Amino acid sequence: MTDFNAYWNPNSVGGDGTTAALTGANAAYASLASAELNEQRNLVTPNDTLKLNGAGNSTADTTAATFSGWTLSATNRVTIEGDNTGAVWDETKAHMKVNGRCISLLDSFVTVKNMQLMSGTTGANDQAGVEITNTGGHIITDNIMRLDVSAYAANADRLYGVSEYTSSGSLPDGNVIIANNIIYDYQHGTFTFTGRGIYVRQSDALGNIYAIYNNTVVNCQRGIWARSTIGTSALAKNNIVQDCVADYYDTGFDTVNSATNLSSDATAPGVSAITSTALTFANKAADDFRLDSTDTAAIGAGTDLSADSVYSFSVDIEDDTRPTSAWDVGADEYVAAGGVHNLTVANVGSNVGNESLAITQVQQLSVADIASTVGNESLTITQVQQLSVADIASTVGNESPTITQVQQLSVADIASNGGVDVLAVTQTAEHTLAVANIASTVGVDSPAITQVQQLSVANTGSPVAIEQPSIAQVHQLSVADIASNVAVDSFALVTGVGLGLIDQPITRSVTVHMKTESSTQFFYSLKV
């Protein structure tokens, strides 16, 4: 199987779509419609897939795109993918503004992902973000769809976010997945059925269903309409519908297997439904329908769909990983400002240049195998619950790991053979701290460790340079095997409770100063 890519961008002069460039013969197509027309082919016989990658830069694609004439299958799909992975409309990313249906699907097995679709730009009837006609096997996920309400001055009808229609009466070619979408403003005027956020109506005679999962639908005439003509083939889970004339409408929902849907009225279907609940969004007036931190109804109230038998997934519209326990209801998973649920950073490497890794406010953190052969490294980690930092190495340059405010800390095997090593560990709530095997064959070593309860420093050695370990305010101290055969070793102890000096070879005269609490000083001179 070969996975092909083509590119489209309304800022492009229009090329053959083989690159994302904006000029030249191989520039991106100037519209999605142009990409569809020129790339249309049979993907099944050669066993290929095709992704049509969209991008934008404050310029809208204003040409409706109709997908027809392709030969596709469940494994030989065409994917329309924009570059907006956010939960709020962003016109610096790929977006369409169309009078009519932004994307019409007349062939089965099409994926629409990360797109921003605005319809109704001239205030006319018959508008849709995505319209599906006589086809199935589609995946409509992680999109933002909206009606251009500013264009409407009078009544309008047939306004849809996602609309599915068939003249054959049965849903063909597999399930239709509608998940992680944010859909809003599909209504205008006083017509009874003027607009629908999600509208499905093909029969389930072939056994195929609609999986309507984790969508957020706001301010539509009918929020999610599962028409009675489909039997009970609309499986709805974890959806939020707010501020619609009817949030969930008609009898096409599978009320036995649908679960944890939320509505501002009493219509949410399925088990564990959350009804008559008005949510507080992050900034509803600015069309930001992410959950607010004060929410107590939708956060953690959803069903985990990571192993769902119809359609399994584990991220939200912003590509944030949903937790392994209780999911949030709706398209966006709430994450506290500056925080993530789980973070693993591994195998970050560079052989030229500077590296700076800063990680703050995480719950679980593992940082390992950060290496550079040339340049400076700076690792700063703050406010973590569990921390393991290991195997930070550099053969040339300066290293400065700084770690503060941790509950558990292990720092080991920090080494350099050419340069300066500085290890500073401060303000720990540690019971046990071990720093070992800090070595340099060329430069200057200065480990400084303060305010710990137990300390072990061992095997600090240099055959050439100067070493000055300074240790203050410790309860127990063991210092062993500090040796130098060339230079000067200076060792200072202040307010130590216990002290052991073992195996210190002395090649010159040594004077021992002892200070007691009465400030009386004794001087002993020992010559060998």
Buried (B, 14 or more C-beta within 10 A) or exposed (E): EEEBBBBBBBBBEBBBBBBBBBEEEEBBBBBBBBBBEEBBBEBBEEEBBBBBBBBBEEBBBBBBBBBEEBEBBEEBBBBBBBBBBBBBBBBEBBBBBBBBBBBBBBBBBBBBBBBBBBBBBEBBEBBBBBBBBBBBBBBBBBBBBBBBBEBBEEEBBBBBBBBBBBEEEBBBBBBBBBBBBBBBBBBBBEBEBBBBBBBBBBBBBBEBBBBBBBBBBBBBBBBBBBBEBBBBBBBBBBBBBBBBBBBBBBBBBBBEBBBBBBBBBEBBBBEEBBBEBEBEBBEBEEBBBBBBEEBEBBBBBBBBBEEBEBBEBBBBBBEBBBBEEBBBBBBBBBBEEEEBBEBEBEEBEBEEEEBEEEBEEBEEBBBBEBBBEEBBBBBBBBEBEEBBBBEBBBEEBBBBBBBBEBEBBEBBEBBBEEBBBBBBBEEBEBEEBBBBEBBBEEBBBBBBBBBBBBBBBBEBBBEEBBBBBBBBEBEBBBBBEBBBEEEEBEEEBEEBEEEEEEEEEEEEEEEEEEEEEEEEEEEEEEEE
